[in-house]
């Protein structure tokens, strides 16, 4: 792989990173930070987790979420308390694809729909869950901004 190839892959991610940081700084009261991080995990088609070594841009909204920008998609990671899930009246968990996991053991798969999440949480010792929301790579900064604002309104945290 050449430097030009790497730059061609990274340039759009870096542009989205800068635009998202700028948009978030003007719209949310939480501190915003960003950087490039490796060591993230992805779930393979057979359900196993695989560590990826290449760095990706990540935007952190302190106390709320991380937004991870990857070549093949965007993920937003956050947490939600058991009581919030059990009495859930919002729209984020109903309208946005997600995978839920245990906080203490992130390999504990709590499903990808609200009813499964409620069932797993009520049967576990966890008082909260870890959520990964998935978006296509083409998701706009405006859509991500609206989503992050909805997370705050619906009592998600990180």
Buried (B, 14 or more C-beta within 10 A) or exposed (E): EEEEEEEEEBEEBEEBBBBBBEBBEEBBEBEBEBEBEEEBEBEEEEEEEEEEEEEBBBBBBEEBBBBBBBEEBBBBBBBBBBEBBEEBEBEBBEEBEBBBBBBEEEEBBBBBEBEEBBEBBEEBEBEBBBBBBBBEEEBEBEEBBEBBBBBBEBEBBB
